[in-house]
Amino acid sequence: MMPLDEKDLQLLAEVLPNVSAQLRSSMANVFAAANRLAPAEAREADPMLDKNAAILTMSCHQMLRLVGNLSAVSELVQGGRFRLCNDDIIVGFCHALCERAEPLFALRGVALRFSASHESHVIAFNAPMLERALLNLLSNALKFTPEGGTVSVRVKCGERHVQLTVADTGRGIEPERLAHIFERYLDTDRLDPAPPHGLGFGLSLCRRIAQGHGGMLVAESAVGKGTTFTLSLPNARSTDLSLSDRRFDYAGGFDHVLMELSDALPSRAFLQKYLD
């Protein structure tokens, strides 16, 4: 499929956020109805009901992830910088996110490791946006890393940049595909090993988030040896001391980690004992 031009993307940016808002509302109703039909107490008492409800819950989270990507299309065509704040410590931020994701990786038999060059370091960044980028990169890594493999996250604080790397021991990406993984298009020949397929916007959004911070995102890969994504942020603090606007919750109140990793997790990750 041919890449979308800027005019097509602008049209998508105007239409898809409205579509996603309606879909988000409908999916919230589906999820609420599912919880009424299969409440936690009933699921705990009936393993078969729990198993079937887990599949439905997983599908709801996957649809919400898709809806979130639809709503993010406008970010792909809007330039400029994001509002950045100094109120988060980058090392602790990334470490906490990995701690939340680690049990889900363990369900797939994949180890999630975190390391940092400094115990603490403060820079200006947009926490919701950076969280989304990091979770998207973690989801990709989990998707393509077989059982027994490892995904490593490292924060390296340099003089001019802070680098966040997500490296996996998966199958790697062929050179001809690696050259195009950040292109913004609806691709029918995705890298995804199994459905549900995405819209091809995930990595483009990650790169846009990096650029919105004044940074960049690059990828390195070798077939059979894994892939490494490096997101570089300026090592700087913001001079804007104004209060931030109320943050928009792109997950619609659902758990961000579970939603973003949903397309890489087995249905058992959504059994009641794990949801609790």
C-alpha positions in Angstrom: 0.0 0.0 0.0 1.3 3.5 -0.9 2.2 5.9 1.8 -0.4 8.5 2.8 0.5 12.0 1.7 0.2 15.1 4.0 -3.3 16.0 2.6 -4.6 12.5 3.4 -3.1 12.6 6.9 -4.6 16.1 7.5 -8.0 14.6 6.6 -7.5 11.7 9.0 -6.4 14.1 11.7 -9.7 15.9 11.4 -12.0 12.8 11.2 -10.4 10.1 13.3 -10.4 11.8 16.6 -14.1 12.2 16.4 -14.5 8.6 15.3 -12.3 7.4 18.2 -14.3 9.4 20.8 -17.5 7.7 19.7 -15.8 4.3 19.7 -14.2 4.9 23.1 -17.7 5.6 24.6 -19.1 2.5 23.0 -16.2 0.3 24.2 -16.6 1.7 27.7 -20.3 0.6 27.7 -19.2 -2.9 26.4 -16.7 -3.2 29.2 -19.2 -2.1 31.8 -21.8 -4.6 30.5 -19.2 -7.4 30.5 -18.4 -6.6 34.2 -22.0 -6.8 35.1 -22.5 -10.1 33.2 -19.3 -11.6 34.7 -18.6 -9.8 38.0 -15.3 -10.5 39.9 -16.9 -12.8 42.5 -18.5 -15.0 39.8 -15.3 -15.2 37.8 -13.4 -16.3 40.9 -15.9 -19.1 41.6 -16.2 -20.3 38.0 -12.9 -21.0 36.1 -14.6 -21.4 32.7 -16.5 -18.1 33.1 -13.2 -16.5 34.1 -11.5 -17.9 31.0 -14.2 -16.6 28.7 -14.4 -13.3 30.4 -10.6 -12.9 30.2 -10.9 -13.2 26.4 -13.6 -10.5 26.3 -11.6 -8.3 28.6 -8.5 -8.7 26.5 -10.4 -7.8 23.4 -11.8 -4.7 25.0 -8.3 -3.5 26.0 -7.0 -4.2 22.5 -9.9 -2.2 20.9 -9.2 0.6 23.3 -5.6 0.6 22.3 -6.6 0.8 18.7 -9.0 3.7 19.5 -6.2 5.4 21.3 -4.0 5.2 18.2 -6.8 6.6 16.1 -7.1 9.6 18.3 -3.3 10.1 18.1 -3.2 10.6 14.3 -3.5 14.4 14.7 -0.1 14.3 16.5 1.5 12.9 13.4 0.6 16.0 11.3 1.0 18.7 14.0 4.4 20.1 14.4 5.8 22.0 17.3 6.9 21.1 20.8 5.0 19.6 23.7 4.6 21.3 27.0 7.4 20.1 29.1 7.6 20.1 32.9 10.4 19.5 35.5 8.1 17.8 38.0 9.2 14.2 37.1 12.5 12.5 37.7 13.3 10.7 34.4 15.1 7.7 36.0 12.4 7.0 38.6 9.7 7.6 36.0 11.0 4.9 33.6 11.9 2.5 36.5 8.3 2.7 37.9 6.8 2.0 34.5 9.0 -1.0 34.0 8.1 -2.3 37.5 4.4 -2.1 36.5 5.0 -3.9 33.2 7.4 -6.6 34.6 4.7 -9.0 35.9 3.0 -8.9 32.5 6.2 -9.7 30.7 6.7 -12.7 33.1 3.3 -14.1 32.0 4.8 -14.4 28.5 8.0 -15.9 29.9 10.0 -12.8 28.9 12.4 -11.1 31.4 12.2 -7.3 31.6 15.4 -5.7 32.9 15.9 -2.1 33.9 19.2 -0.2 34.4 20.3 3.4 34.6 23.6 5.3 34.5 22.4 7.6 37.4 20.2 6.9 40.4 18.4 10.2 39.9 18.2 12.8 37.2 15.8 15.6 36.4 15.0 16.9 32.9 12.0 18.5 31.3 9.6 16.1 29.6 5.9 15.5 29.0 5.1 12.6 31.2 1.9 11.3 29.5 3.5 11.5 26.1 6.7 9.8 27.1 4.8 7.1 29.0 2.9 6.3 25.8 6.1 6.1 23.7 7.9 3.9 26.2 4.9 1.6 26.6 4.5 1.3 22.8 8.2 0.4 22.5 7.8 -2.2 25.3 4.8 -3.7 23.5 6.7 -4.1 20.3 9.6 -5.6 22.1 7.4 -8.1 23.9 5.5 -9.0 20.8 8.7 -10.1 18.9 10.6 -11.6 21.8 10.1 -15.4 22.2 9.6 -17.1 25.5 12.9 -17.2 27.4 14.1 -14.0 25.9 14.9 -10.6 27.5 13.9 -7.0 27.0 16.2 -4.5 28.5 15.4 -0.9 29.3 18.2 1.5 30.1 18.4 5.2 30.9 21.7 6.8 30.1 22.2 10.4 31.2 24.8 12.2 29.1 26.1 15.7 29.0 23.7 16.8 26.2 21.1 14.1 25.9 19.3 11.5 28.0 18.9 8.3 26.0 16.2 5.7 26.7 16.9 2.4 25.0 14.6 -0.6 24.7 16.5 -3.6 23.4 15.1 -7.1 22.8 16.5 -10.5 22.0 13.8 -11.2 19.4 14.0 -12.2 15.8 15.2 -8.8 14.5 14.1 -6.8 11.5 15.2 -7.3 7.9 17.3 -4.3 6.6 14.7 -3.5 3.8 11.9 -3.3 6.5 14.0 -1.5 9.0 14.4 1.4 6.6 10.7 2.0 6.5 9.4 1.2 10.0 8.8 4.9 10.9 6.8 5.6 7.8 3.2 6.8 8.4 1.0 4.5 6.4 -1.7 1.8 6.6 0.3 -1.3 5.8 -1.3 -4.6 4.9 2.0 -6.3 5.3 2.7 -5.6 8.9 5.5 -7.1 11.0 3.0 -8.2 13.6 3.3 -12.0 14.0 -0.4 -12.5 14.7 -3.6 -10.4 14.8 -4.9 -8.0 15.9 -2.9 -5.8 13.5 -2.3 -2.2 14.2 -2.7 0.8 11.8 1.0 1.4 11.3 0.9 4.5 13.4 2.6 3.3 16.6 6.3 3.8 15.8 5.4 7.0 13.9 3.8 8.3 17.0 6.8 7.3 19.1 9.0 9.3 16.8 6.7 12.3 16.8 6.8 12.2 20.7 10.6 12.2 20.6 10.5 15.1 18.1 8.0 17.0 20.3 10.5 16.9 23.1 13.2 18.2 20.7 14.7 14.7 20.5 14.8 11.8 18.1 14.1 8.1 17.9 16.3 5.6 16.0 16.3 1.9 15.5 19.0 -0.7 15.1 18.4 -4.4 14.3 20.1 -7.6 13.2 18.1 -10.6 12.0 18.2 -13.3 14.7 19.8 -11.0 17.2 17.1 -8.6 18.2 16.2 -4.9 17.9 17.1 -1.8 19.8 15.2 1.5 19.8 16.9 4.6 21.2 14.8 7.6 22.2 17.0 10.6 22.9 15.8 13.6 24.9 17.6 16.9 25.5 19.3 17.0 28.8 17.6 20.3 29.8 15.1 21.7 32.2 12.2 23.8 31.5 12.0 27.5 32.4 8.2 27.5 32.1 6.9 27.7 35.7 3.2 27.9 34.7 0.8 25.3 35.9 0.1 22.5 33.5 -3.3 22.0 32.0 -5.4 19.1 33.3 -3.9 16.0 31.6 -6.0 14.1 29.1 -6.2 10.4 29.9 -5.8 8.8 26.5 -6.6 5.4 28.1 -10.0 6.6 29.1 -9.5 5.6 32.8 -8.2 2.1 32.0 -4.8 0.9 33.2 -2.3 2.3 30.8 0.2 -0.5 31.0 -2.4 -3.2 30.5 -4.0 -1.4 27.6 -0.7 -0.7 25.7 0.6 -4.2 26.2 -2.7 -5.9 25.5 -1.9 -6.9 21.9 1.3 -8.7 23.0 -0.2 -10.6 26.0 -2.0 -14.0 26.2 -5.6 -14.0 27.3 -4.6 -15.5 30.7 -3.1 -12.1 31.6 -6.7 -10.9 31.9 -7.9 -13.6 34.4 -9.4 -12.2 37.5 -6.5 -13.1 39.7 -4.2 -10.8 37.6 -6.7 -8.0 37.3 -7.0 -7.9 41.1 
